Amino acid sequence: KVVNRFHGVCQINKNGKIMYETKIHWNGDMIVGRYENEIEAAIAYNKAASTLLRKGYIKDYPVNYIEELSDEEYRTRYRAVTISPRICEITSLL
């Protein structure tokens, strides 16, 4: 089931539990991770996009804006959310 509220986030059923899967496009679709709520999944997408951009991948990724979070709460959650180690290990994309 596609959740259109945030870019890159889909709702899935994992062993009878509702989860939110985040994917980003880099050399094909890559799973960023699976999360318990859609806000965490949306933040993970943003973090993955930022990581890829910092590593030199040039793409105009859309940004997920989460209006219900204050700037400080967003920063705290951004720091805490984990993304696929595969994304973090990419060293050169050029």
ZIHU-V283870 format. One record per backbone hydrogen bond with DSSP energy under -0.5 kcal/mol. NH is the residue of the N-H (numbers start at 1). CO is the residue of the C=O. Records with the same first field share a line. If there is no record, write none. Layout:
NH->CO  CO
This chain:
3->9
4->2
6->3
9->6
10->21
11->1
12->19
14->12  17
15->13
17->14
19->12
20->35
21->10  19
22->33
23->8
24->30
26->24  28
30->24
32->22
33->22
35->20
41->37
42->38
43->39
44->40
45->41
46->42
47->43
48->44
49->45
50->46
51->47
52->48
53->49
54->50
55->51
56->53
57->52
58->56
59->57
61->59
65->63
66->64
67->65
69->66
74->70
75->71
76->72
77->73
78->74
79->75
80->76
81->77
84->32
87->84
88->84
89->85
90->86  87
93->55
